[in-house]
Amino acid sequence: MGQLTFSTWRQRRSAVARYFCWIQLLGTVWIAIYALDIATDHIPLKIFLQAIRVPVISAKPVLGLLLALHYIGKGALVTGRVTIALLAPALVTTALALTSRYHGLWRVDYRLLEGTPLPVVVSTPGAAHWANFIWGYVLVTLLIVLLVRAVRDAPSLFTNRAVLMLGGLAISLVPHVLFEMGISPVRGYNIAPSAPSLDCCRGGAARGTLRPPCESFLSSG
């Protein structure tokens, strides 16, 4: 991941690369929080760690959508107001997650599973959790549509770039969706942070994958 971060940072003049750096950073934070979660069996601490994962998970689809808009040449649509509006649900759900002990909107019935190889706290999702889940996947759907458009409309030289992004996205999304459906190798444990989604983009990133076609034409001309 360090190599990918370095190669991406070298392209920081591109808005796509900057957003990709932020997504990488959130992915790293997500992994770190999960590592802390696995290392403890203290239920209050595990509940807190679950709560601070919420802004990380909620912000990733937003940043992915903004990245896609820049990638297809629609970066002018990404204004400060649009960004704040897209991130507002993440702020609300974070507040609900941090105060979940006082209401049942986010999650209820926290309990530590017994007989599992890892100390896992499970709970029953509330209405706000499912609303946030739906909102996140609405953004992911828009992101996929934009990247598919890039595959369809871009010159063949740049098609592989969007395909790499779609591949990395799928590797990360599939374990997360399965986890929400209650399917996981370890009950209650979401393996999505461990999925090597960024590896699909590693080779392409070093070759300029994170520049939109229009910027790549300019830089190579």
Helices and strands as residue ranges (DSSP letters): H 2-9, H 15-39, H 43-71, G 75-77, H 80-98, G 100-102, E 107-112, E 121-125, H 127-153, H 156-180, G 192-194, H 199-206, H 213-220
